């Protein structure tokens, strides 16, 4: 399952990217995010692994490539699913940036999550849209 979401943030590109790289921004934009733990590799570089810890689950992030301030591409693994996310940052002008995320769910593990993905695929996109709105709000308040 693949989809793309985007949002315009009324902040300069460098500022939006700075917040994107800051785990503290995740606490503001992703519900129940607690912290990030570096696991291996050079932090922020291709191949680096981190654990993203939420109240009810953990994700393992593996950086596929980091070409910030323009693009960040990573794989996220959970016991029930695997997806990749490519985040692109485009300056519209000196004070506005478009953040575009391309999500590709490559694997669902287990009957229930496969059923949810089949019956309610828009649920996944709505969650990313919600994250982007919260991220926009956080950035614009800074």
Backbone as CSV, one residue per row, in Angstrom:
resi,resn,N_x,N_y,N_z,CA_x,CA_y,CA_z,C_x,C_y,C_z
1,UNK,0.852,-1.161,0.000,0.000,0.000,0.000,0.909,1.238,0.000
2,UNK,0.671,2.112,-0.970,1.454,3.339,-1.098,0.520,4.543,-1.098
3,UNK,1.001,5.634,-0.505,0.270,6.893,-0.577,1.218,8.041,-0.288
4,UNK,0.777,9.237,-0.658,1.561,10.450,-0.461,0.706,11.480,0.265
5,UNK,1.320,12.170,1.212,0.667,13.256,1.939,1.605,14.458,1.904
6,UNK,1.026,15.646,1.889,1.885,16.831,1.956,1.168,17.957,2.679
7,UNK,1.984,18.898,3.146,1.454,20.043,3.873,2.413,21.215,3.691
8,UNK,1.851,22.413,3.672,2.666,23.623,3.606,2.827,24.177,5.016
9,UNK,4.073,24.476,5.366,4.403,25.010,6.681,4.907,26.438,6.492
10,UNK,4.357,27.351,7.236,4.732,28.766,7.095,5.990,29.074,7.911
11,UNK,7.060,28.438,7.493,8.388,28.637,8.078,9.422,28.365,6.981
12,UNK,10.618,28.961,7.112,11.678,28.688,6.136,12.088,27.208,6.149
13,UNK,12.532,26.720,5.025,12.911,25.312,4.868,13.895,24.860,5.947
14,UNK,14.954,25.644,6.199,15.968,25.237,7.185,15.354,25.051,8.574
15,UNK,14.387,25.878,8.908,13.744,25.778,10.216,12.852,24.530,10.292
16,UNK,12.127,24.247,9.230,11.275,23.054,9.189,12.139,21.795,9.309
17,UNK,13.241,21.761,8.575,14.143,20.603,8.627,14.751,20.459,10.018
18,UNK,15.116,21.577,10.640,15.684,21.536,11.999,14.699,20.856,12.954
19,UNK,13.419,21.200,12.865,12.411,20.580,13.725,12.193,19.109,13.357
20,UNK,12.241,18.803,12.067,12.078,17.421,11.617,13.169,16.523,12.228
21,UNK,14.366,17.038,12.351,15.493,16.268,12.892,15.469,16.163,14.412
22,UNK,14.667,16.953,15.078,14.662,17.034,16.530,13.640,16.061,17.133
23,UNK,14.097,15.047,17.867,13.148,14.108,18.488,12.135,14.797,19.407
24,UNK,12.479,15.950,19.952,11.523,16.677,20.790,10.288,17.085,19.995
25,UNK,10.460,17.373,18.699,9.317,17.722,17.856,8.379,16.529,17.701
26,UNK,8.934,15.315,17.729,8.084,14.117,17.640,7.126,14.040,18.831
27,UNK,7.590,14.471,19.985,6.722,14.453,21.173,5.513,15.355,20.974
28,UNK,5.695,16.422,20.218,4.609,17.369,19.977,3.695,16.942,18.835
29,UNK,4.262,16.216,17.867,3.490,15.935,16.656,2.981,14.503,16.539
30,UNK,3.583,13.571,17.264,3.112,12.185,17.192,2.625,11.750,18.570
31,UNK,1.358,11.435,18.621,0.725,11.058,19.887,1.453,9.869,20.516
32,UNK,1.701,9.974,21.793,2.279,8.902,22.608,3.757,8.623,22.336
33,UNK,4.447,9.473,21.553,5.882,9.293,21.369,6.586,9.688,22.659
34,UNK,7.516,8.816,23.115,8.237,9.077,24.357,9.683,9.501,24.120
35,UNK,10.410,8.685,23.339,11.824,8.989,23.133,12.405,8.156,21.998
36,UNK,13.606,8.531,21.613,14.345,7.822,20.574,15.662,7.350,21.176
37,UNK,16.018,6.087,20.925,17.287,5.538,21.399,18.120,5.120,20.197
38,UNK,19.337,5.644,20.113,20.247,5.255,19.031,20.733,3.837,19.290
39,UNK,20.681,2.986,18.261,21.081,1.591,18.411,22.430,1.277,17.768
40,UNK,22.630,1.724,16.520,23.873,1.373,15.827,24.132,2.320,14.665
41,UNK,25.361,2.270,14.147,25.744,3.116,13.026,26.022,4.535,13.473
42,UNK,26.435,5.360,12.532,26.674,6.772,12.829,25.338,7.498,12.810
43,UNK,24.994,8.093,13.938,23.692,8.729,14.097,23.412,9.702,12.956
44,UNK,22.226,9.537,12.340,21.789,10.424,11.263,22.313,10.043,9.892
45,UNK,23.149,9.011,9.815,23.724,8.618,8.531,23.104,7.322,8.014
46,UNK,23.313,7.077,6.714,22.816,5.861,6.074,23.218,4.628,6.884
47,UNK,22.242,3.752,7.126,22.485,2.517,7.865,22.284,2.629,9.358
48,UNK,22.229,3.834,9.891,22.030,4.006,11.335,20.663,3.472,11.739
49,UNK,20.622,2.849,12.918,19.376,2.313,13.450,19.070,2.994,14.780
50,UNK,17.782,3.281,14.972,17.306,3.853,16.229,15.997,3.181,16.593
51,UNK,15.716,3.175,17.892,14.429,2.684,18.368,13.579,3.884,18.734
52,UNK,12.387,3.964,18.141,11.416,5.003,18.469,10.431,4.380,19.445
53,UNK,10.382,4.921,20.640,9.597,4.319,21.709,8.338,5.153,21.949
54,UNK,7.202,4.488,21.819,5.891,5.079,22.070,5.308,4.410,23.309
55,UNK,4.213,4.920,23.834,3.618,4.344,25.041,3.234,2.875,24.859
56,UNK,2.713,2.517,23.676,2.191,1.159,23.497,2.961,0.304,22.499
57,UNK,3.982,0.853,21.843,4.734,0.070,20.870,6.078,0.726,20.596
58,UNK,6.952,-0.010,19.939,8.255,0.488,19.514,8.389,0.293,18.010
59,UNK,9.170,1.159,17.378,9.529,1.025,15.973,11.045,1.035,15.865
60,UNK,11.574,0.283,14.912,12.995,0.363,14.596,13.120,1.155,13.301
61,UNK,13.861,2.250,13.361,14.109,3.091,12.195,15.498,2.763,11.657
62,UNK,15.571,2.486,10.359,16.848,2.309,9.680,16.915,3.352,8.583
63,UNK,17.937,4.208,8.626,18.061,5.258,7.628,18.562,4.658,6.314
64,UNK,17.774,4.832,5.268,18.156,4.375,3.922,19.070,5.412,3.294
65,UNK,18.673,6.666,3.381,19.590,7.769,3.074,19.092,9.058,3.695
66,UNK,20.061,9.892,4.019,19.775,11.183,4.632,20.419,12.252,3.754
67,UNK,19.583,12.917,2.976,20.055,13.984,2.096,19.427,15.312,2.518
68,UNK,19.279,15.471,3.838,18.724,16.720,4.345,19.684,17.852,4.033
69,UNK,19.175,18.998,3.682,17.850,19.518,3.976,16.794,19.216,2.913
70,UNK,17.086,18.364,1.939,16.133,18.121,0.860,15.284,16.867,1.050
71,UNK,15.891,15.795,1.588,15.166,14.528,1.642,15.713,13.631,2.749
72,UNK,14.793,12.883,3.361,15.142,11.874,4.359,14.323,10.632,4.039
73,UNK,15.000,9.482,3.972,14.338,8.236,3.578,14.727,7.153,4.576
74,UNK,13.723,6.501,5.165,13.992,5.497,6.187,12.964,4.375,6.148
75,UNK,13.372,3.256,6.736,12.485,2.094,6.887,12.096,2.012,8.360
76,UNK,10.827,1.660,8.603,10.302,1.534,9.956,9.720,0.138,10.129
77,UNK,10.210,-0.552,11.154,9.771,-1.930,11.394,9.073,-2.035,12.746
78,UNK,7.941,-2.700,12.708,7.122,-2.985,13.881,6.821,-4.475,13.815
79,UNK,6.466,-5.077,14.923,6.200,-6.512,14.903,5.037,-6.879,13.982
80,UNK,4.165,-5.911,13.656,2.999,-6.187,12.808,3.107,-5.639,11.387
81,UNK,4.098,-4.756,11.125,4.183,-4.169,9.784,5.547,-3.549,9.546
82,UNK,5.841,-3.357,8.268,7.060,-2.672,7.842,6.674,-1.652,6.784
83,UNK,7.258,-0.450,6.892,7.004,0.556,5.875,8.249,1.407,5.657
84,UNK,8.271,2.090,4.521,9.297,3.093,4.284,8.601,4.446,4.221
85,UNK,9.370,5.483,4.547,8.852,6.839,4.455,9.943,7.727,3.872
86,UNK,9.597,8.400,2.797,10.483,9.372,2.171,9.878,10.744,2.439
87,UNK,10.630,11.608,3.110,10.177,12.959,3.423,10.983,13.941,2.593
88,UNK,10.270,14.785,1.844,10.913,15.772,0.982,10.522,17.169,1.431
89,UNK,11.494,18.075,1.381,11.291,19.451,1.811,11.554,20.370,0.624
90,UNK,10.556,21.191,0.293,10.658,22.099,-0.847,10.310,23.506,-0.396
91,UNK,11.254,24.434,-0.586,10.990,25.831,-0.239,10.080,26.433,-1.301
92,UNK,8.950,26.969,-0.867,8.056,27.658,-1.789,8.487,29.104,-1.951
93,UNK,8.993,29.666,-0.876,9.568,31.009,-0.858,10.417,31.081,0.408
94,UNK,10.835,32.267,0.806,11.706,32.401,1.976,11.032,32.022,3.293
95,UNK,9.711,32.005,3.307,8.994,31.767,4.563,7.945,30.666,4.497
96,UNK,8.016,29.800,3.497,7.042,28.711,3.406,7.691,27.494,2.762
97,UNK,7.395,26.332,3.347,8.009,25.075,2.923,6.930,24.013,2.761
98,UNK,7.047,23.219,1.711,6.179,22.057,1.556,6.914,20.827,2.053
99,UNK,6.262,20.090,2.941,6.760,18.800,3.417,5.884,17.734,2.768
100,UNK,6.511,16.873,1.983,5.805,15.783,1.311,6.343,14.464,1.837
101,UNK,5.439,13.573,2.239,5.844,12.244,2.697,5.254,11.200,1.767
102,UNK,6.107,10.289,1.344,5.685,9.147,0.532,5.829,7.908,1.401
103,UNK,4.713,7.264,1.681,4.687,6.094,2.551,4.434,4.856,1.705
104,UNK,5.194,3.806,1.979,5.005,2.531,1.286,5.016,1.421,2.332
105,UNK,3.838,0.888,2.626,3.747,-0.258,3.531,4.118,-1.496,2.731
106,UNK,5.238,-2.098,3.083,5.773,-3.212,2.305,5.397,-4.570,2.883
107,UNK,4.983,-4.594,4.147,4.641,-5.878,4.750,3.684,-5.685,5.928
108,UNK,2.648,-6.519,5.956,1.748,-6.606,7.093,1.856,-8.029,7.622
109,UNK,2.005,-8.170,8.945,2.188,-9.482,9.563,1.015,-9.760,10.494
110,UNK,0.267,-10.770,10.188,-0.861,-11.137,11.024,-2.185,-10.863,10.336
111,UNK,-3.154,-11.700,10.629,-4.460,-11.630,9.992,-5.158,-10.303,10.250
112,UNK,-5.178,-9.857,11.512,-5.945,-8.670,11.877,-5.449,-7.423,11.151
113,UNK,-4.136,-7.188,11.155,-3.613,-5.983,10.512,-3.787,-6.056,8.993
114,UNK,-3.692,-7.255,8.434,-3.941,-7.407,6.990,-5.399,-7.067,6.668
115,UNK,-6.303,-7.493,7.532,-7.724,-7.201,7.358,-7.984,-5.698,7.458
116,UNK,-7.405,-5.065,8.464,-7.565,-3.609,8.647,-7.046,-2.866,7.409
117,UNK,-5.864,-3.260,6.924,-5.266,-2.597,5.757,-6.142,-2.768,4.525
118,UNK,-6.760,-3.930,4.404,-7.601,-4.197,3.235,-8.940,-3.449,3.320
119,UNK,-9.554,-3.466,4.500,-10.876,-2.863,4.666,-10.831,-1.340,4.861
120,UNK,-9.770,-0.850,5.511,-9.696,0.571,5.853,-8.346,1.184,5.464
121,UNK,-7.975,1.121,4.191,-6.655,1.644,3.807,-6.504,3.140,4.074
122,UNK,-7.596,3.888,4.030,-7.509,5.335,4.285,-7.152,5.662,5.725
123,UNK,-7.328,4.702,6.626,-6.992,4.912,8.021,-5.498,5.235,8.175
124,UNK,-4.669,4.584,7.391,-3.223,4.795,7.461,-2.868,6.198,6.964
125,UNK,-3.487,6.602,5.871,-3.237,7.936,5.315,-3.739,9.016,6.273
126,UNK,-4.890,8.814,6.872,-5.426,9.793,7.820,-4.486,9.987,9.010
127,UNK,-3.847,8.913,9.444,-2.909,9.018,10.564,-1.709,9.877,10.184
128,UNK,-1.194,9.699,8.974,-0.062,10.511,8.517,-0.497,11.963,8.345
129,UNK,-1.685,12.189,7.796,-2.193,13.560,7.674,-2.290,14.234,9.046
130,UNK,-2.731,13.486,10.039,-2.846,14.012,11.401,-1.463,14.381,11.947
131,UNK,-0.470,13.504,11.716,0.894,13.778,12.143,1.419,15.043,11.470
132,UNK,1.169,15.195,10.170,1.649,16.371,9.447,1.001,17.652,9.983
133,UNK,-0.287,17.611,10.284,-0.963,18.787,10.848,-0.369,19.176,12.207
134,UNK,-0.096,18.192,13.031,0.501,18.472,14.344,1.919,19.016,14.186
135,UNK,2.665,18.449,13.231,4.028,18.914,12.975,3.992,20.366,12.491
136,UNK,3.100,20.662,11.571,2.932,22.042,11.057,2.629,22.992,12.215
137,UNK,1.690,22.621,13.046,1.312,23.462,14.176,2.511,23.698,15.097
138,UNK,3.253,22.649,15.396,4.433,22.787,16.249,5.444,23.736,15.625
139,UNK,5.763,23.525,14.360,6.750,24.378,13.670,6.336,25.836,13.659
140,UNK,5.085,26.074,13.357,4.625,27.456,13.212,4.521,28.197,14.542
141,UNK,4.454,27.449,15.655,4.426,28.089,16.964,5.820,28.441,17.469
142,UNK,6.841,27.867,16.861,8.230,28.104,17.310,8.740,29.439,16.833
